[in-house]
């Protein structure tokens, strides 16, 4: 049985100008919307993540407490649950699926929030990695609606270095002879495995590997860690879906919209919500230095790096110390007036 709901959006004209027919978002809610509709939180998913992957930060006595808040977790377009290459009919199926931007994702999430639930104010938008980019976009696109944003492990714009890494991951997958230009008859397993190996040094830090922190997760050697964990990380996903999400990341930029027309600093300045920006100290994808630049142009931002040896993956809930730190900062942030 599905543990999520579907919101049908009809035919949607995307930022690219293409029409995505009968588009839909998969989402799950936690908690109850109060009578004044003032306790809503939006918590978008990330690259290769589903709503269930967000649940480590949701629960009683946590910052995102469903006894206190109504938490909406919309699945990112392309992740296999919302409209994606794997579930869209021809002629836009598989590798013909159109480019989806961060702006597209947030604009459609806004429809769920307003049309489905009648919410006009959000207490918080929070997200990690590409979910953080969506969080920044919420703040820039709907400043009158969003009271707080808390992006962690992500930036408001994908910098060139991260773009190169994302393109490399795509190329690694497509090098599989079974790729067949995206019209494969079975998943390109070798390419998916290679993508995991290519992601591994970027997902975690040099210190993580040097100090063999993977042993605490039950992997006695680096070889077993790569084989038994990373070789299988992406096997549960459709290859075209992974590429669609990576393309969204490559073009990630909150100023890529009709209002800002690429003026990044202007887009950042429009984020008037209270902002708690939490980069990972050893994140190789989205560096603390990039976030430090961004908050200089945000009127109400707090810069709170998370000291961690888990690299980019400090924000996935696997390391208890990092998880507690993020949760504690969020609790304090939600108490701000």
C-alpha positions in Angstrom: 0.0 0.0 0.0 1.1 3.5 -0.8 1.9 5.6 2.3 1.6 8.9 0.4 -1.0 10.9 -1.6 -1.1 12.3 -5.1 -2.1 15.8 -6.0 -3.1 16.1 -9.7 -1.9 19.4 -11.3 -3.3 19.0 -14.8 -1.3 20.1 -17.8 1.5 22.2 -16.5 3.6 24.7 -18.6 7.1 24.4 -17.3 9.7 27.1 -17.1 11.3 25.7 -20.3 8.1 26.4 -22.2 7.3 22.7 -22.6 4.0 21.3 -21.3 4.0 18.4 -18.9 0.7 16.7 -19.4 -1.3 15.5 -16.4 1.5 16.4 -14.0 1.2 15.3 -10.4 3.1 15.6 -7.1 3.3 12.8 -4.5 3.3 14.0 -0.9 2.9 12.9 2.6 1.7 14.9 5.6 2.5 14.5 9.3 0.5 16.0 12.1 -2.7 18.1 12.0 -3.3 21.5 10.5 -4.6 23.7 13.2 -7.8 25.9 13.0 -5.9 29.0 12.1 -3.7 27.1 9.6 -0.7 28.7 11.1 1.4 25.6 12.0 2.4 24.4 8.5 5.9 23.4 7.5 7.1 22.4 4.1 10.0 19.9 3.9 11.0 19.1 0.3 12.9 15.9 -0.7 16.4 15.8 -2.2 18.2 14.1 -5.1 17.5 10.4 -5.0 15.3 10.9 -1.9 11.7 10.0 -1.1 9.5 11.4 1.6 10.4 8.5 3.9 14.1 9.7 3.8 13.0 12.9 5.5 11.4 11.2 8.4 14.6 11.1 10.6 13.9 14.8 11.4 10.2 14.3 12.1 8.8 13.0 15.4 7.7 13.7 18.9 10.1 15.8 20.9 11.9 16.8 17.7 12.0 20.2 16.1 9.5 19.0 13.5 7.0 17.6 16.0 3.8 16.3 14.4 2.0 16.9 17.7 2.7 20.6 17.2 3.2 21.2 13.4 1.5 20.1 10.2 4.4 18.9 8.1 4.0 18.6 4.3 6.7 16.6 2.5 6.4 17.0 -1.3 8.4 14.6 -3.4 10.7 16.3 -5.9 9.7 16.0 -9.6 11.7 13.2 -11.2 12.1 11.1 -8.1 9.8 8.3 -9.4 6.8 9.1 -7.1 5.9 12.6 -8.5 5.9 13.1 -12.3 9.0 11.5 -13.6 10.6 9.9 -16.7 9.6 6.5 -15.4 5.9 7.3 -15.0 5.1 9.8 -17.7 3.5 8.4 -20.9 5.0 8.9 -24.4 6.1 11.1 -26.0 7.7 12.6 -22.9 8.7 9.3 -21.2 12.1 8.1 -20.3 14.9 10.3 -21.8 12.4 12.5 -23.5 11.2 13.9 -20.2 11.5 17.7 -20.1 13.9 19.7 -17.9 12.4 20.4 -14.5 13.8 23.4 -12.6 13.9 24.2 -8.9 11.4 27.0 -9.8 9.0 24.5 -11.3 9.2 22.3 -8.2 8.4 25.1 -5.8 5.7 26.7 -8.0 3.9 23.3 -8.0 4.4 22.7 -4.3 2.9 26.1 -3.7 -0.3 24.9 -5.5 -0.6 22.0 -3.0 -0.1 24.3 -0.1 -2.6 26.9 -1.2 -5.1 24.9 -3.3 -5.3 21.6 -1.4 -4.9 23.0 2.2 -5.8 26.7 1.9 -2.6 27.7 3.7 -1.5 31.3 3.3 1.4 31.4 5.8 4.2 28.8 6.4 5.9 28.7 9.8 8.9 27.1 8.1 10.4 25.7 5.0 13.3 23.4 5.6 15.4 21.1 3.4 18.7 19.4 2.7 20.8 19.4 -0.5 18.6 20.0 -3.5 15.8 20.3 -0.8 17.8 23.2 0.5 17.8 24.8 -2.9 14.1 24.4 -3.0 13.9 26.0 0.5 15.9 29.0 -0.7 13.5 29.2 -3.7 10.5 29.2 -1.4 11.9 32.2 0.4 12.7 34.1 -2.8 9.4 33.3 -4.6 7.0 33.7 -1.8 8.5 36.1 0.8 5.1 37.3 2.0 4.1 33.7 2.8 7.2 32.2 4.4 8.0 33.2 7.9 11.3 31.1 8.3 13.6 29.1 6.1 16.2 26.6 7.2 18.3 25.3 4.3 21.1 22.9 5.3 23.7 21.2 3.2 22.7 23.2 0.1 23.1 26.6 -1.6 20.8 29.0 -3.4 22.7 28.4 -6.6 24.6 25.4 -8.0 28.2 26.6 -8.5 30.3 25.5 -11.5 32.2 22.9 -9.5 29.1 21.1 -8.4 27.7 21.3 -11.9 30.8 19.5 -13.2 30.3 16.8 -10.6 26.6 16.3 -11.5 27.5 16.2 -15.2 30.2 13.6 -14.4 27.6 11.4 -12.6 25.3 11.6 -15.6 28.1 10.7 -18.0 29.2 7.7 -15.8 25.7 6.2 -15.9 25.3 6.8 -19.7 28.6 5.1 -20.4 26.9 1.7 -19.7 26.4 -0.1 -23.0 22.8 -0.9 -21.8 21.9 2.7 -21.5 20.6 2.8 -25.1 20.1 6.6 -25.1 17.6 6.2 -22.2 15.4 3.7 -23.9 16.8 0.6 -22.1 14.8 -2.5 -21.7 16.3 -3.2 -18.3 18.1 -0.9 -15.8 21.7 -0.2 -16.7 23.0 -1.8 -13.6 26.7 -1.3 -14.3 26.1 2.4 -14.9 24.1 2.7 -11.6 26.9 1.0 -9.7 29.5 3.2 -11.3 27.4 6.3 -10.4 27.6 5.2 -6.8 31.3 4.8 -6.9 31.6 8.3 -8.6 29.4 9.8 -5.9 31.1 8.2 -3.0 34.2 10.6 -2.7 31.9 13.7 -3.0 29.2 12.5 -0.6 31.6 12.1 2.3 34.8 14.0 3.4 38.5 13.1 3.2 38.4 12.8 7.1 35.5 10.3 6.9 37.6 8.0 4.7 41.0 8.7 6.4 39.6 7.9 9.9 37.6 4.9 8.5 34.3 6.2 9.9 32.5 3.8 7.7 33.5 1.0 10.1 31.0 2.3 12.6 28.3 1.5 10.1 29.4 -2.1 9.9 31.9 -2.1 7.0 35.2 -3.5 8.1 37.2 -2.5 5.0 37.0 0.3 2.5 36.5 -2.4 -0.2 33.5 -3.9 1.5 32.1 -0.4 2.1 32.3 0.5 -1.6 31.0 -2.9 -2.7 28.3 -3.5 -0.2 27.0 0.1 0.2 27.9 2.4 -2.7 27.6 -0.2 -5.5 23.9 -0.5 -4.6 23.0 3.0 -3.5 21.1 3.9 -6.7 19.7 0.5 -7.6 16.3 1.3 -6.2 15.9 4.2 -8.7 15.2 4.3 -12.4 18.2 5.6 -14.3 16.3 8.3 -16.2 14.7 9.5 -13.0 18.2 10.0 -11.5 19.3 12.0 -14.5 16.2 14.1 -14.5 16.9 15.1 -10.8 20.6 15.7 -11.6 19.6 18.0 -14.5 17.5 19.9 -12.0 20.5 20.3 -9.8 22.8 21.4 -12.7 20.5 24.3 -13.5 19.7 25.1 -9.9 19.6 28.9 -9.4 17.0 30.8 -7.4 17.5 33.8 -9.7 16.6 31.8 -12.8 13.0 33.1 -13.0 11.0 35.9 -14.7 11.3 38.3 -11.8 15.1 38.2 -11.2 16.3 37.3 -14.7 19.6 35.9 -13.3 20.3 38.7 -10.8 21.4 36.4 -8.0 22.0 39.0 -5.4 18.5 40.5 -6.0 16.9 37.1 -5.5 18.8 36.6 -2.3 17.7 40.1 -1.1 14.1 39.2 -1.6 14.4 36.5 1.0 13.0 38.5 3.9 12.1 35.5 6.1 14.2 34.7 9.1 16.8 32.3 7.7 18.9 29.7 9.4 21.6 28.6 6.9 23.5 25.5 8.0 26.3 24.3 5.8 28.3 21.2 6.6 31.9 22.2 7.4 33.4 19.5 5.1 30.7 19.5 2.4 32.4 19.3 -1.0 29.2 19.8 -3.1 27.8 22.9 -1.4 30.6 24.7 0.6 30.3 26.9 3.7 32.0 29.6 1.7 29.2 29.7 -0.8 26.6 30.0 1.9 28.6 32.7 3.6 28.4 34.8 0.5 24.7 34.2 0.2 23.8 35.3 3.7 25.6 38.7 3.1 22.7 39.5 0.7 19.9 38.1 2.8 18.4 40.7 5.3 17.6 38.3 8.1 20.0 35.4 7.9 21.9 33.4 10.5 25.0 31.5 9.4 25.4 28.3 11.5 27.9 25.8 10.1 27.7 22.2 11.3 31.1 20.8 12.3 31.1 17.4 10.8 33.4 14.8 9.2 30.5 13.4 7.2 30.9 15.8 4.3 27.7 16.5 2.3 25.9 13.5 3.9 25.9 15.1 7.4 22.3 15.9 6.6 20.8 12.5 6.0 20.2 11.4 9.6 22.7 8.6 9.7 25.2 10.2 12.2 23.4 10.8 15.5 25.7 13.6 16.6 25.0 15.6 13.4 21.3 14.8 13.6 21.0 16.1 17.2 22.9 19.2 16.3 20.6 20.1 13.3 17.5 19.3 15.4 18.7 21.5 18.3 19.4 24.4 16.0 16.0 24.1 14.4 14.3 24.0 17.8 16.0 27.2 18.8 15.2 28.8 15.5 11.5 27.9 15.7 11.3 29.7 19.0 12.4 33.0 17.5 9.8 35.7 17.1 
